[in-house]
Amino acid sequence: MANRYQHIADELRRLITAGTWLVGDRLPSEPELAARYRVSTPTLRNALEVLQSEGLVEKRHGSGNFVRRPGQRVTYAVDRRAERRGIVSTAVDVRLETALVEADSRLSSLLRVKAGAALAEYVFVSHLGTSPRSVARVYVPHAVARLGLPEDVSDPWGGNVRDLLTTAGVRVVTMTEQITARFPTASEAQTLHITMRTPVLVIQRTATDADARVVEGALVVLPGDRTEILLTTGSDIEEMEAAG
């Protein structure tokens, strides 16, 4: 037998599909819906989380729950042949915030620096309309370079920070990216307007110089329900022809 929250999710889904609430409309408040269905607020939130994980509803912290346009996805077309990263096929608005932080245990491991080392943090958050699509945190140790602000912040994955490194005379020789899937942290879920039951894709990126020193580290988090990544690579034949 289905749980009570599943029945409520079915009813709310039916109302959305029927057009009772249109895309962009705010749903009644959680206390109102809980009273309407005679359930506790936690039960009602479980029902809303089902719809959030399906991409039908988006929770905007401090504003409420809104009907989201289904099938709204962002495609990141990454062309490795051109050594480009995070090229976006769908136009998004990217906003940047910066801060001076100290390396915690996680960043110490990522950047191969001592805990407490001074880092420049660049936080790129991209939006499609009012919907957040990615958050990228890029770190550069002060021991590597003291950088300013990038003139161009159009790359939602923070690739523009590497332009600053190049200008500062730091040459990136190797870049490694590791992609994993997991559930978001509470902070990530709040930033991306998703439930903690919605899987995210995480790209961990490190860039090293000729001395194998990590000169940049990044953590890019993308909601799994609205993200596509298209990778383009050259064949061995193409590479041999280019070398010849």
C-alpha positions in Angstrom: 0.0 0.0 0.0 1.3 3.4 -1.0 2.3 5.8 1.8 0.1 8.9 2.5 2.7 11.2 1.0 2.8 9.3 -2.2 -1.0 9.7 -2.6 -0.5 13.5 -2.0 2.3 13.6 -4.6 0.0 11.8 -7.1 -2.8 14.4 -6.5 -0.4 17.4 -6.7 1.1 15.9 -9.9 -2.5 15.5 -11.4 -3.3 19.1 -10.6 -0.1 20.4 -12.2 -0.7 18.3 -15.3 -4.3 19.5 -15.5 -3.1 23.1 -15.5 -4.4 24.1 -12.1 -1.0 25.6 -11.5 1.0 26.8 -14.5 4.7 26.9 -15.1 6.2 29.6 -12.8 3.1 29.6 -10.5 3.7 29.4 -6.7 2.0 26.5 -5.0 0.0 27.1 -1.8 2.2 27.3 1.2 3.3 24.1 2.9 1.1 24.8 6.0 -1.9 25.4 3.6 -1.3 22.2 1.8 -0.7 20.2 5.0 -4.1 21.5 6.3 -5.8 20.7 3.0 -4.7 17.1 3.0 -4.9 16.8 6.8 -1.3 15.6 7.3 1.8 16.8 9.2 4.2 19.3 7.5 6.9 16.6 7.3 4.5 14.3 5.4 3.6 17.1 3.1 7.3 17.9 2.5 7.9 14.3 1.6 5.3 14.6 -1.1 6.8 17.8 -2.4 10.3 16.2 -2.5 8.9 13.5 -4.8 7.8 16.2 -7.3 11.0 18.1 -6.9 13.0 14.9 -7.7 10.8 14.5 -10.8 11.6 18.0 -11.9 8.0 19.2 -11.7 8.4 21.5 -8.7 11.3 23.7 -7.7 11.8 24.9 -4.1 13.1 28.4 -3.7 14.2 28.9 -0.2 12.5 31.8 1.4 9.9 32.1 -1.4 8.1 28.7 -1.6 7.5 25.9 -4.1 7.0 26.7 -7.8 5.9 24.7 -10.8 9.0 24.1 -13.0 9.0 23.7 -16.8 9.6 20.0 -17.4 12.4 18.8 -19.6 14.4 22.0 -19.1 18.0 20.9 -19.4 21.4 22.5 -20.0 23.9 20.8 -22.3 27.6 21.3 -21.7 29.5 20.6 -24.9 33.1 19.9 -24.0 35.5 19.7 -26.9 38.7 18.1 -25.6 40.4 18.4 -29.0 40.5 22.2 -28.6 41.4 21.8 -24.9 38.2 23.7 -23.9 36.1 23.0 -20.8 32.6 23.8 -19.9 31.4 25.2 -23.2 27.6 25.7 -22.8 25.2 24.9 -25.6 22.3 26.6 -23.7 22.7 30.3 -22.8 23.0 30.7 -19.0 23.7 33.7 -16.8 26.8 33.3 -14.7 27.5 35.2 -11.5 30.8 35.3 -9.6 31.7 35.8 -6.0 35.2 35.8 -4.5 36.7 35.3 -1.1 39.9 34.6 0.8 39.7 31.3 2.6 41.9 28.8 4.4 42.4 25.2 3.2 40.4 22.7 5.3 41.2 19.0 5.2 39.4 18.4 1.9 41.0 21.4 0.1 44.3 20.5 1.6 44.1 17.1 -0.1 42.8 18.5 -3.4 45.4 21.2 -3.7 48.3 19.4 -1.9 48.8 22.2 0.5 49.0 22.4 4.2 45.8 22.8 6.2 45.2 26.5 6.8 47.0 27.6 3.7 45.6 30.8 2.1 43.5 30.3 -1.0 41.6 32.5 -3.4 38.1 31.1 -3.9 36.1 31.9 -7.0 32.4 30.8 -6.8 30.6 30.7 -10.2 26.8 30.1 -10.0 24.9 29.8 -13.3 21.2 30.3 -13.8 18.7 29.6 -16.6 16.1 32.1 -15.9 15.5 31.9 -12.2 16.6 28.3 -12.0 20.2 27.5 -10.8 22.1 25.2 -13.1 25.5 24.7 -11.6 27.9 25.9 -8.9 31.7 25.8 -9.4 34.1 26.6 -6.7 37.6 27.2 -8.0 40.7 27.6 -5.7 44.1 28.9 -6.3 46.8 28.8 -3.5 48.3 32.2 -2.7 51.7 30.4 -2.9 51.1 29.9 -6.6 49.9 33.4 -7.5 47.9 36.3 -6.3 45.2 36.8 -8.9 42.6 39.5 -9.5 39.1 39.1 -11.1 38.5 37.6 -14.5 37.1 40.1 -17.1 35.0 37.4 -18.6 32.8 35.1 -16.3 30.8 33.4 -19.1 32.3 29.9 -18.3 30.0 28.4 -15.6 32.8 25.9 -14.7 35.2 28.6 -13.9 37.6 28.1 -16.8 38.3 31.8 -16.9 40.5 31.5 -13.8 43.1 29.6 -15.9 43.3 32.7 -18.1 44.3 34.6 -15.0 47.0 32.0 -14.2 48.3 32.3 -17.8 48.5 36.1 -17.5 50.4 35.6 -14.2 53.0 33.4 -15.9 51.7 30.1 -14.5 51.6 27.5 -17.3 49.1 24.6 -16.9 50.6 21.4 -18.3 48.2 18.8 -17.1 44.5 18.9 -16.1 42.7 16.0 -14.5 38.9 15.7 -14.1 37.1 13.1 -12.1 33.3 12.8 -12.5 31.2 11.2 -9.7 27.5 11.0 -8.8 26.2 11.5 -5.2 23.5 13.2 -3.3 24.0 16.9 -2.5 25.0 18.5 0.7 22.5 20.7 2.4 24.3 23.8 1.2 24.4 22.5 -2.4 20.7 21.6 -2.4 19.9 25.1 -1.2 22.0 26.8 -3.8 20.7 24.6 -6.7 17.0 24.6 -5.5 16.9 20.9 -5.4 15.9 18.3 -2.8 18.6 16.3 -1.0 17.2 13.2 -2.7 18.1 14.6 -6.2 21.5 13.2 -7.3 24.1 15.6 -8.5 27.1 15.2 -10.8 30.4 16.4 -9.3 33.4 17.2 -11.4 36.6 17.4 -9.4 39.3 19.2 -11.4 43.0 19.8 -10.7 45.5 21.6 -12.9 49.2 21.1 -12.5 52.3 22.9 -13.9 55.6 21.4 -15.2 56.8 20.6 -11.7 53.6 18.6 -10.9 52.5 21.4 -8.5 48.7 21.8 -8.2 48.1 25.4 -9.3 44.3 25.2 -9.4 41.6 23.0 -8.0 37.9 23.1 -8.7 34.7 21.4 -7.6 31.8 21.7 -10.1 28.3 20.5 -8.9 25.5 20.0 -11.4 22.0 18.8 -10.7 21.5 15.4 -12.2 17.9 16.0 -13.3 18.7 18.9 -15.6 22.2 18.4 -16.9 23.7 16.8 -20.0 27.5 16.6 -20.8 28.6 16.0 -24.3 32.3 15.1 -24.7 34.1 15.3 -28.0 37.5 13.7 -28.4 39.8 13.0 -31.4 40.6 9.5 -32.6 44.2 8.1 -32.6 44.3 8.5 -36.4 43.4 12.2 -36.2 46.1 12.7 -33.5 48.7 10.9 -35.6 47.8 12.9 -38.7 48.0 16.2 -36.7 51.4 15.2 -35.3 52.7 14.2 -38.8 
